[in-house]
Amino acid sequence: MGRGGSDDLGTVKKGVVRQVAGPVVTADEMDGAAMYELVAVGNLKLLGEIIRLTGSSATIQVYEETAGLTVGDPVERTAAPLSVELGPGLLGNIFDGVQRPLQKIAEFTQDMFIPRGISVPALDRTKQWEFTPNSEIDIGDHVTAGDVFGTIPETALLVHKLMVPPNQMGTVTWLASAGSYTIEETMIKIEFNGVEKSYNMIQKWPVREPRPVTEKLRANTPLLTGQRVLDALFPSVQGGTCAIPGAFGCGKTVISQALSKFSNSDCIVYVGCGERGNEMAEVLKDFPELTIKVDDKDVSIMNRTLLVANTSNMPVAAREASIYTGITISEYFRDMGMNVAMMADSTSRWAEALREISGRLAEMPADSGYPAYLAARLASFYERAGKVTCIGGPDREGSITIVGAVSPPGGDFSDPVTSATLGIVQVFWGLDKKLAQRKHFPSVNWLISYSKYQKALESYYEANHPEFVFLQQSIREILQKEDDLMEIVQLVGKDSLAESDKVTLEAAKIIREDYLAQNSFTSYDRYCPFYKSVGMARNIIHFYTLSNNVIEATASSESKVTFSLIKEHMSDLLYKLSSMKFLEPAEGEEAVMAKIDAVRDELTAAFRDVEDLA
């Protein structure tokens, strides 16, 4: 990362180490250095970044363990910012926080730990890629930044588009013909103002600088996650920002992984920022085993996934780099016209790294010791999400959805990181410790969570599922009513409630236990297609409406219909209502919806019979 993947540090000048304080190193004789410039610290050439300049002194945060550094050790400047390599070979790979390929390092060193100062190319220099030039580009054509000049089938799921790098333009003087090439071979030559430049498959981009776009668009397509509580009650959009705060053991990582496995995104960038190593190991173990059908073949979802692993035992400063590495790679795939989902698990660990560096710099602390600029850093990260019109041709749109897990100590949502995050994101999926202890997954608390994308998605719902907005509102009202009624029930018992309130409690129970909860260890419930979510909601609300209607219609007659009568006559149907979750999505939409519609018809007929009894 930023080293060009080799020892080509292109040294300008050398400074000397004056002070070492954990991951923060102060160096002298750094005249002419720039903020956020990449440096190599010490004889081992440890990767670092300048974060403060005072006269000829530079303060550097080092992304590797600094043990053994001494006063007087050299500091080599590179005259380049911290950058990532972008090109074919990213997908299916796992990198550390500064984009070093962990698998290649393991093969090279035969060690389970990353040796300090090691420099391995981020992308494989020897692998051959099958290149197909863009038939619409000829010699002499004018091209500009973002124009697609060729494609490569990188994986069975994704076609990699090779683009003219940002801020470049000119006339095509040469374009590679179809064939197999390595990423370092020249693919296109462009002349501008009499100067000819050659470009290969690799693009380098500074991680702190957002990649350019033509314009930001209003997002209007839902991010379908396969989790009913998220899709039905608190939906996000492709290009949205979501936060998942929750205490330890509430299932933040499990939800992040479920989204990575089943969401309707073209590409997944999963950043494990300061999390435990076994969680990344679990991702590496599970993801290759999960498949989706492509042309009647099972293809591993690792073909659309990229992992950035910065575990809790890795140097603290690299947590910040891992977040920026992840979002920059996401922007690269977005520029191809893909819908990218980036999982950041967890931004709290990044905030802790900011707190440690800030403390080492002796900055004035704000709430809980976090730096005063915490909210600004979080905002600058989340604002890189969104749906955009990509630069260059052909015309294409792409999006980045950021899902950030937050780990407040003890589940306290007034924690500065959670408060700052909730002031930025548009979707809040608040996790509840009590639900998690009851083994209710996903443990999203439906009373405190919210989504601000309801209005943006109305046009999609009207076009595809016209009744869904009403169903969504009805489910929310039932759950809210249940919460209000539970206080009365605890005081005087369920029997003293009005019949309509008893119906509300029963409907809420079905919604809670059989609709919002999912069993991720089963084939039928680990992923719920949106049509199944809508069909299940329709039947539950149909039952609720018919129950209330028949109770109200017979309220003034001598033979009243009570809820106990409904329950007695419809025990089988209530079981069928609860069993809709067992329908296998693998059977196909037509078969599943036919069974759901059959339950609806049975409900209608059964309520007619109950009314006749009255």
N, C-alpha and C positions, 0 to 999 in steps of 0.2 A: 504494500500500500504506500503510494507516494515515493517508493524507492525504485519505481519502474520494475519492481519485482526482482531486481538483481542488485549488485553492488555498484551500480552506476550512479553514485551520489552526486556527481557533477559538482564537486566541492568548490565553493567560492572562497571562503576564508575560514580560519579556525579561531574559536574562542577558548577560554579555559574555565573549568569548574571552580567556583569560589565557595559554594555552600550546597550541602545535600540535606534535605529534610523530607524523608519518605519519598513520595513520588514527585516532589517539587525540587528542582535543581536551579540554582542561580549561577549564571555564567558571566564572566567579564570579557572585555575585548570583543564585543559583539556589534561594533559600529556598522550601521547600514542594514542591520537585520530588520525583518518585517514582522508584524503581528501575525500569528498563526502560521509562521514559516516552519517547515519540517527541519529537524536537526538530528544528527547522530551523536549521542552522548557517550563519552568514555572510549576506552580502547575496544570494547565489545560492540560499539556503534549501536547503542540502545536507541530505539525510536522515541522521539520527543517532539513537542510542539511548543512554540513560544506563545505564552499567554499574557506576558507583561513586558514592557520595555521602559527602562529608566536610564536615560543617558546612554552609556555604552554597556550597561548591564541588561541582561535578559533573564526573565523568569520562565522556566521551561517545565511543562508537565510531561513526565516520562511515562510511556505506555508499557514499560517493562519493569521488572524488579530492579531496584537501584542499589541493592546490597553490593558492597565492594567498590563503589565509586569513591574516588578520593579527590581532595582539592588539587588542582593543577591538571587533572585529566582533560584531554582535548574535547572540544565540542565543534563538530563539523556542520557547516551550514549548507543547505541545498538550493537556496534561492527559489524554492517551490513550496506551495502550500500542501497540507495533508490531503492526498487525493486517492481516489479508488480507480482500479482498472475495470473497464466495462467492455464486455464483448462475449462471444460464444464461449461456453464452458462454465458459466456462473451457475446454471440450474443443476440441481442434484448434488451440489457441493456444500461443504460446511467450512466456514471461515472463522477465525477468531475476530476480536473487536477491531483489529487493524488490517483486516482482509488478508491474513496469511492462511493458506489452505491447510487445514489440520491433518487431512489424510496424507497429503504429500509430505508434510513435516514428519509424520509418524513413519512413513516409508523411508524417508531420507535419513532420519536419526536413529530409527529402531528403538525409540524411547517413548514412554507414555507422557512425558512432560515436554514442554516447548523450551528448547535451549534459548538462553538469552542472546539477543543480537542476531538470531538466525534470519536469513533473508531468502525466501522461496517465492518464485513468481506466483501471483494470484491465479493466473490463467495458464493452462497447459500450453507450452510453446511447441510441442511436438505433434499433438493430435491434428489429424487432417479433417477438414470440414468440407462438405459438399456444397459448393457455391453456385447459385443460379443468378445471373445478372438480371437487372430490371430491363425488360424488353422495350420499355418506353424511353429509355435513356440511350442516346447515341453520341458519338464523338462530335464535339462542337456545340452540344446542348449546354444551356446555362443551368447550373444547379445552385441551390442555396442550403443553409443550415437545416437539417432534419429531413432532407430529401432521401428517400429510400433508393439506394442504387443496386441492391441485391438482397437475396434471402438465403438462409441456411436452415435446414430442418434440425434444430438443436436437439430436440427430444421428440418422442412420439406424440406429445401433446402440444408443443409450441414450435412455431416457425420464428426464427430469430431474424429480425430485419436489420440489415446493415445500413446505417444512416450517415450522411455527411455531418461531421461534428458541429456542434453549436458554434456560432460566430465565424463560420467559414462559408465561402461562396466562390463562384468563378465558372470557368468554361471547362467542360470535360475534354481532356486531351488523350486519355487512355482509360479503358475499363476492362478488367480481367474477364476472360471468357469463362464459360461454365466448366467446372472441374473441381478437383480437391486441392485445398490450400491450408497452410497453417495460419495462425492468427497474425504472425509477424510479416507475412508476405504482402506486398503492395497489391491493393485491390482496385484502386482508382487514383488517377492523377488529375489535378484541377489547377488551371492557370488563372491567376488574378493579378491584374496590373503588371503583366510581364513576368511574374514570378510563379513558377510551377511547384506545386507541393504534392507529395505522395502520401496516401493514407492507407493504412492496413485495417484490420478488423478491430483493433483496440482503440478505445477512447479513454482518456484520463480526465477526471473531473474533480475539482476541489469539493470536499464533503460538506463544507459549511455554506456553500453557495448553491441556491436552488437552480435547477436547470431551467432554461427559458421555455415559455409556452406562448402561443398566440393570444389566447384569452382564457379566463376561468369561466366555467359554465355553471348554471344552476343544475344541481344533481336531481334526477327524477326517476331513477331506477333503483329498486330495493336491493340491498345486500341480503340475499336469502341464505340463512345460516343452517337451516335444517333443524333448528331448535325452536319449538313452537312458542315458548314464552318470549323469545326475541323477535321472531318473524311476525307474530300476531299482535303482541301488545306494545313492544318497544322497538319498532323497526329502524334500521339504519339505511342509508343509501350508499350506492357505489360512489365513493368520493367523500364519504362522511368521516366524522371523528367520534370515536366511542371511548368511554372509560369504564373499566371493570374494577371498582374498588372493593376490597373485601379482606377480612382478617385471614390469618394463616389457616390453611385447611378448608377454606370455603369453596375452592374449585376454580380459581382464576385461571390457572394453567390449563386445567381440563377444558374450560370453555374456549380458551385461546386455541388449544389443539383441535377441538371440535370444529371451530371456524376454519382452521387451516385445512382440515380434512374434507369438509362438506360444503363450504360456501361457494356461491356461483362466481368466483373470481377466476381470472385466467392464470394468475401467477401469485404465489405466496412467498413473502419474505418474513421469516420467523426469526426475531432477534431475542435471544435469551440474555438479558442484561443483568448481570449480577445474581442470577438465579443458581440454584444448586445443580451440580454437574449431572446428577442422576435424572433430572428432568430433561436435559438435552439428550442424554443417552436414551431415554424413553422415546423421544421424538425420532431419534435415529433408528431405533429398533422398530417402532410401530409404523412409521410412514411408508417405508418400502413395501410393507405387507398389505397396505391399503391400495385398492385398485379402482379404476373407473373404466367403463367400457368405451373403446374407440374402435370403430369398424369391426365390431364383434370380438375384439381382443381385449383382455384385461391388461391395463397399463398402470404401473405404480404411480401414485400421486407425487412421489419424489421428483418425477419428471417436470413438475411445475413449481417445485419448492426449492428455496434456497435458505440455508441456515447460517445465522451469525451467532456464534456461541461465545459469550463472555461470562464465564461462570464466577461464582462468588470467591473462588480461590485465585482468580487471575488478578493482575494489578488493577487497583481501583480506578485510576485515571482512564484506562481503556474502556470503561463503561460508557463514557461520553462518546468516544470514537465509535463504539459499536452501534449506538443509536443513529449517528450521522452516516455511518457506512450503510446501514440498512435503508435509510430514507433515500440516499443518493442512488443506490441500486434500484430501488422501487421507481424512482423518477425515470431512470433509463428504460425500464420495461414499459412504463406508462407512455413514454415518447414513441414507442412502437405501435401504440393504439390499444394497449391491453388494460384490463381492469385489474389492478394490483391490490392485494390486501396485505398490509404490514402489521404484524403482531409484535408489540413491544412489551416484553414480560421480564422485568417490571420497571416502570419509570421511577418508582420510589428508590430503587437501587442507584439509578443515575443521579437522582437528587442527593442521595447520601454521598456519592462521589463528589458532587459539586460542593457539598458542605465540608468535606474533608479538605479539598483543594483550597476552598475559601478560607478555612481555618489556618492552613499552612501559610497562606498569603497575608494573614493577620488583617483580613477585611472585617468591617463592622458587621456582626451577625444580625439577622432579623429573627422572626418567629422560630422558636425551637432550634436556633443555631444555623438555620439555612441561610444562604446568601440573599440579599435584598433583591437580586435580579432573577431569582428562581422562576417566578411567574413569566417573566419576559423570555427566558430560555425555553420554557415549556411551550409558550405561545409560538415562538419562532419555529419550533419543531412541528407542532400540530398544523400550522398554517401551510405547510408544504403538502398537506392532503388536498383533495378536491378533484372535481371533474374538469377536464381542460380540452381545448382544441389544440392539438399538437402542432409544433412548427414543421414546415416542410410539406412535401407532397409524397404520395397522394393524401387527400384530406382524410384525417382520422381523429377520433376522440379517444382519450384514455382517462383513467382515474386512479387515484390512490386512496384507499380507505385505511385509516390508522385506528387500530384497536389497542389501547394502552391499558395494561393491567397496573393497578396501584395497590400497594401493600401498606395501608396505614397501621401503625402499631396498635395492637389490641382492637383492630376494627373501628378505630375512632375516626369518623368521617370529617371531623373538624381539624384534622391534621393539615399542616400547611400545603403539602404536596397535593392531597385530595382536594382541598379548597381551591387551590390555584388551577388544578385540572378541570374541576367542574365549572369554573368561570370561563373556560375555553371551549370544551367539547359540547357537542349538540345531543349526544346520546349518553345516558347514565344508566348502566346496568349494575345496580347496587346489590352486592351479595350479602346474605344473611346467615350468621353463624348458627342460629337455631334451625333454620331449614337444612343446612349442611349436616347438622348433628342428627336430624331426622332422616338422613339419606335421601333428601329431596333434591334431585339434580335436574336441571341447573338451579342452583340455590339463589335465583334472582328474586329479590323482594319486590313484589308487584305493587306495593303501596308507596315505596319511596323512589322507584325507578321512573325514568321518563325518556321521551324522545321528542325532539323539536322538528322532526322531519315529516310529521303527519301531513301537513299541508302540501309539502313538496311531492308526496307520494299519492295524493288523492287522484290525480289524473291517471296514474298507472292502475290503481284499484278500480276506477270507474271503467276503464277499457277492458280489464281482464276478469275482475271479480266484483261486479257492481254492488253486491250486498255486503261486502266485507267491512266497509267503514261502520255500518250500523252494527254488525256483529261484534266488532272490536270495542265499540262504545258500550254495548250491552254487557260484555264480559267485564269491562272495567267497573261498570256500575254495580254489577252483582257482587264483585269482590270487595268493593268499597262498602256496600250495604252489609255484607257479612261481617266486616270488621266492626261496624257500628253496632250490629246486633249481638256480637259476642259478649259485649259488656253486660247487656241485659240478660243473656243466657246464663252467664256466670253468677248473676244475682238471683234470678227467679226460676231458672231452668227453661228447657226448650218447650215443654208442654204449654206454658202460659203464653207463648207467642201466637200471633195471628196466623191463619192458615197460609196466607201469601208469604209471610216471613219464613215459615217452615220450608216453602218451595225455594225461596232464595237460598237458605242454608244448604239444602240438598243440591241445588244447581252449583253453588259455590264449591261444595265438596267434590263434585264430579270434575269441575274445572281445575281445582287444585291438584287432585290426586291422579286424574286420568288424562288431563289435557296439558297442564303446565309442567308436570313432572315427566321425565323421559328416562328410559333405561338404556344407557349407552353401550351395554354389553350384549344387546340383542340386535338381530338383523332388522327387525320391524320398527324399532324405536330409536336406534342411534341417530337416524337421519329421517326427518319428516318433510316430504315435499310440500310446497306451499298449497297445492290443490287439496291435499289430505288435511292440512291444518284448517283450511277454509271449510271443507266438508264436515269435519268434526265439530267445529264451532257452530256451524249452521244447525246441526242436529241438537246440540246442547241448548241453544237459544230457542229452538223450536219447541223442545220439551218444556222449557221454562215459560214460554209464552202461552202454550196450550194449557199448562197446569193453572196458571193465573187466570186465564180466560174462563175455564170451566168452574173454578172456585168462585169467581165473581158472578158468573151467570146464574149459579144456583144458590148464591148467598142469601137471597130473600125467600127461597122456596123451603118447603118443609123438609124435603130430603136433600140436605146440603151435601155437596161433594167435599170431603175433607182430604187433606194430604195423605193421611194414613190409608184412606180408601184407594187413592191413586197408587200409592206404593204397593198396596196389597194386590191390586189388579195388574200391576205392570212390573212385577219383580223381574220377569224375564227380559222385558224391554230395557229396564234400567241397567241390567247386566250387559245387554247388547250395546247400550250407550257407552258404558265404561270400557267395553271391549273393542271399540273402534280403533284404538291405538295398536291392536294386534294385527291389523291389516298390513300385509307385506307390500311395500312400495315396489318391490321387484316384479310384482304381478302386472304392473303397468297402470297408468292413470284410469283407463276405461274400466278395468275390472274393479279397482279400489272404489271409484266413484259410484259404480253400479251397486256395490254392497252398502255404501253409505246412504245412497238414495233409497235403498230398500228399507233400511232402518227408519228413515224419515217417513216413508209411506206407512210402515207398521205403527209408528207413533200416532200419526193422524187417525188411522183406523181405530186404534185402541182408545183414544180420547173420545171418539164418537160413541164407542160402546159404553164408556164410563158415563157420558152425558145421558145416554139412553137409560142407564140404570137409575139415574137420579129422576 
